[in-house]
Amino acid sequence: MHVIEAVLAAEVTAYGKLWPCYAWTIDHADGLVLVDTGMIDSTPAIDSRWAPVPHPETLPREVLCVVNTHLHFDHCGGNRLYPDVPIHVQARELETARTRDGYTVREWVDFDGARYVEHDGEATVLPGIRLLPTPGHTAGHQAVLLDTPDGLVVLAGDVAYSFRELGLGATEGQRRVLALGAPTWLAHVARPKVPLVGG
């Protein structure tokens, strides 16, 4: 049985309001899995634009593995807490984070002991935990699909900022998540729901 818990991993200011940035823990039979890592600190450039509030105290320290939906700074800023722990990403996302200026904080991606497991498309991380590419927010964005006793659950990261946006189905990733018809968690929304076409 997979128990999913949302943890407030950071907050950032955008569009004139403070947005929560959630990460998720999955209590899997093999060990604790962490999806996204929020922020544990900041930089002057991020402070001046986003006025973040990191929440490192909410992140578990002992995990079996990490999955990053994507590598923007508010989703991978805590990766440095997990040297030598497998971190699952799409290869395309990791390449972009390493090469595109201004994409993220590169030192938060490539740190001492960083151990990325690169995937090219759909993949299984552990029994009952799968990855689904959901391009749109970034080209290498991915969602995490969980097979639970109650059915499929989706951890969709930034596939959309809101369920209303998700319902528009404007990106390939959004359309893939909508097609699943499953309870879905979004990174900036506190509670999951089954998304509907049209919002």
Secondary structure, DSSP 4 states (H G I P E B T S, - for coil): --EEEEEEEEEEEETTEEEEEEEEEEEETTEEEEE----S---HHHHHHH--EE-GGGS-S--SEEE-S--SHHHHTTGGG-TTSEEEEEHHHHHHHHHSTTSS-HHHHS-TT-EEEEESSSEEEETTEEEEE--SSSTT-EEEEEEETTEEEEE-TTS-SSHHHHHH--SHHHHHHHHH---EE-TT-SS-B---TT-
